[in-house]
Amino acid sequence: MSNNKDFKVKNGIQPTVYHEGLGTVVSESPNYNIAQAVLENTSPSVNAQETNPNDVAISSDGTKMYIVGNGSDSVHQYTMSTAFDVSTASYDSVSLSVLTQCENPSGLTFSTDGSNLYVTGITDDNVAQYSLSTPWSLATATYSGNSFDVSTQEDAPRAVIFSSDGFKMYISGTGSDAIHQYNLTTEWDVSSASYSSNTLDVSSEDISPQGLALSSDGTKLFMAGNVSDTIYQYNLSTANDLSTATYSNISFSVAGLGFPPTGVTLSSDGSSMYVVISGTVDTVSQYSTTLTTNTLDLSTGSVFEVTPTSNIQVSLSNPAASGTVSGATLLLDGGVAKAYDIANATYDEISFSVASQDGAPSALAFKPDGSKMYIIGYGVDAAHEYDLSTAWDVSTSSFLQSFSVAAQETLPTGVSFKPDGTKMYVAGNNNKNVNEYDLSTAWDISTAVYSQAFYVGTQATGQVSTLAFKPDGTKMYVGTAAPDIIYEYDLSTAWDVSSSTYNQNLDVQANVTTAYGLDFKPDGTRMYILDYSYQEVNEYELSTAWDVSSGSYLREVTVNAAGQTQSWGLALSSDGEKLYFTSTATGTVYQYSVVAGATITYDTAIEWPSGTAPTSPAVGETDVVTFNTRDGGSTYQGVLAIDGAK
């Protein structure tokens, strides 16, 4: 008997997914995101003008940079040939002494139109105002006669900033470990200022608050902590009102710069952050503070695919109303590899001691496939050969054999090979020669026989410290320390050093203190120099490939995460994904990864089973992450369903 009754489901069945199918990912790029800041550029040293820089300011159009410090008690002006790019800064030979009004100046800022300059100092405890008849031109600055004493609130002021409308002024200082707000009855006129009674104690974050910056809308305040080497963010629920400020639990460590921060500012749109450090380097470091957000629009689908090309934050939008389950599955790829981008270099926690062979390794080289490593050092004046059971992983190294070069050089500092392994080249500072050896069995240094040498001392008057070749053998590069110069030679017969003729050089003393390591990107458009004194790799762009005279400074990257000191040798893997250093202090090779996948963060509305969001997938892998909400998106439950699918 057929059943022709109609059935009804009481209360209905709630769907487990709000919308099936491939969904839309909405990408945006908000600024002022310091937590995910990425180092982009570093300025040339300002030490020649200011030996103790305390603060930095950037013009609204990004073409001018200003430094103040108590080494000279002056403000100095620089021009950036590329707007907002501090690596292109050059000194304008323009300065303004503020000693009469602000002895020991510690902070500076400008009005938004560049017609007023403000300087605060730790001796006079005041803010002095200067008028610029031509906006942003320090050459036209004169003391306005306006000043304001802040000593009642702060007897050691370190920074001064204003709200974008000029009616609020803020002072930080180490006397009170606080930030103080002042109201101005006439915008930008400090003589009209009065204390607002609003003070923000920041001692819980840092007991030495220094630089200050404020977002253009007045809702975010940033402070440079000198003790913790950290930039902190505070949120103002009412714009420009310090009484509504609370610590956001958002911060960014700049400890990798090697010296504490003394000043901080942001570009006019908040896309870049600039941090000045005072030490032996005296530079300004520039960070990108633009964070790309990828929002999964649940009204368009339930499966989402994201392949980040930069750091991103994942969030979700438009779920079903509360009471209905909305779900999403995210296929998250590990991002795009950025070979040769040394700004992404991170220590692999991998090292290998060569001290048993040579306690002072001064240079290293690799076979192009990464299966062999060669070390040269001045401890025993010999080259040493190692087999790597896993290509490019120095922890899998095993010592094979050595070859003495003492008959030619008793202070070897550079080593290089012809790409087919049939020739080895050793540079040294004792005889200032580049010595050429023939290997009858490729890559087997026990078969090496001395062939000839080329004297570089005519040009290289400093300490010969490093050696490199163009991959086709038609150019040779010799680096020296004191003075720090890279010399370029042409070889009329490829790989025959006796055919070398001097061509030109690049003086790198403005950025490099002790040039000890040297390598190139295979296409010759990037040059990398290791600074022995500061454990930094300095990157130069060559506008004409392999022409060192066309080199321009790009950035510096600190590489002492392993705690290594006295790093002398530098080498990149042939694919640009690994970076290696030798330390003459520890007799060790240290390994870094240059390739870094994008860093993925998640919206705070997403809750995880462990309370901690999953780590970012590695390059070449895909994570599968699921999300669910039942309360209309107030909270989401996130689960890492598959970790590292390939």
Steps between C-alpha positions, in 0.01 A plus 500: 500500500635831399561772751366830378519691825689823524773512766598814685821548701432667830714814556685437170857381448776754538763476225859438603630728226365840416602495135658227287767555234819694449479830686639846443801630688494876552849648527578835662820666619452714811801687639641561851541127562824498699459145631567361153761761404760389245843658465526662157789746491776650710642848462866578454668579831440854627805477724694756296237760596369367831680257732202460732176514298195513723201547272392501135231683302379454141340769285138445395603431139777262607783682324670637814637335815610686812722381785553664838757402759704623793830414339477822298200666670362552150234389253633364167310477171521223238340451158352165399522457122222240529218628719477331841800272422769576757760293313504781240565773758794735446608788720398845376785673687229692684474511878343710774666545837246489784751523783384843616137389542534124560829372634525122461212477250318169511186532286369683196186527292341730241158650441316312226572776245872515584494866598581437868770291666489395865793374705508379859810455714591313817698788652260793456182290543312702242361495148645762267317607183673604177342662193592388148431768238520226236321188626729205569812705417718499809717769342213746553439410866520764772406490865145633533538615859229253607580229751326303773642365826398139580720453808203488739387178337826373351859591590658280231288541184596264217246558224237748385214447253171671411153398391441554129290813569770658717280543808658220706864448599650188659827459689673179608780486752718285719448714809139390542497194269180640358342687211337837569236689299480876457220704341572799273248782468670609175592214273873432463590787738680343799481825696123438523544153652375391841518167678178301451551287815496196270797270555561143385733292716698266271740358758332159478621482141835681529669713765680710240236633255657697219368548145130569436274482195126548450275373223348770282153431640624520858383153603840327522802613699843340464788514749861384465620317810874542546546227761292230333605585140132500408239722335168498687151592377228666707140543386306821564123437507450874455731641237790707638372466857777342709261435789337232284829328411561136592780263410383291204727200576651564158875550477795446271854412606788680329765316701642366174631847420771447759444825691203642696256728314515869583237632262207385288272658242259382231438609144205733448277209391626253761642257245857530626661524843843655555715416801824681581769328705793665670816294525798438281281473188268803547244411235127516432324170430183499292222244546190431296193524724244411236324174580304325228175359639325213329136483604300185421153614392274218626203629302681400177612146577644257752838408347773761464845490345775742603860513375660794680779698335561697820407486867123489543230490764204266448151599611142403410190704415128469420412179684141385545297652780548378853350154551607374157836328458734658247807307398801558280801302382820689418766353273801708606815471292841575646561808292756587240871443547716811493848374421785748545274728707730517801248708696325165558810325637431294812739277691437129435637398843759312294876539530812293446834530676812499283727588792669158485630596157533879545399715793502816289291428188507815287308392189281222363368376168267224381472267205203626291288198595564550872663161552842643594620785719845658502650703782818704498656657804809667633526270799689236301515673158315222322182420308274230643247285314177361650231269364137585576276194506200730466558779250535845657454368854828570677399289798549194275860600420790261542864597463673345200843652441718813508736680263770738623536838331773619734761497223302772323311676782537502878188710561232359266175697515302405188422184306307439179458226237435477130142364466625169355736447794822486295648819645533643851594859585638626830545865597707615793621808678861401559610502134188679363470244223217303347649153463371257235509120541414225250304197622559193286192340658215746523414609854778282650740743667754225561567517124563875506822636347610862524486668159552876521411819688387855438612786723215729611697712745541783251132583545413311819700705749277391788472157658411248228203329661281326242476369142226427244464433126236553236360153412650509150845586633537830313497716814671476838415695814730562796381663819709687753446629850643833621415646256186304418506476121393240242738485201393366160737337250439384141645167386569496124527120523229356720627352826862591422603742777817595313275668239345730762494876459364747754172661394329696780387490863218583740580674828258360761639678807183704544312184598759232576756522777695179441432329164599136552254287298376539141254324270272580207161401367566279193362762261731765642226743606561464876819509703525389863775617737552365851592762758728327750468777758120495529399151390296643214451419134482813287310466172573710193305526176707508180307689235742355242557132569850417628603868487591590858521869416123490440436369851262682732439411863166329574493370855681325781388188682634397840605134505602419854193299601733210569708717729795473265767768509794587278323362192741520206385273218173533307341273240155456347369172366473484122120531521516792742300320767781456755754736651821389677760667721829397653598628843868543585400527868339155523644317199143428386283520188149637562204434268204730431196461276437791266167365375225586742139417440241762579410546865131426561311653789131463582226732616451505877141377455640157405546260792733198482485172697841559660447871536780559250458552127683254273837595357527611139538226235844453349572602144379218274247368753129558550312511829130417515323708765132483589284765667152490653276751672158474660466851638494703182878548490561640846736206545632231268643161589812431295661158451815404311356198319807412292849627577739530207329319215716479185 
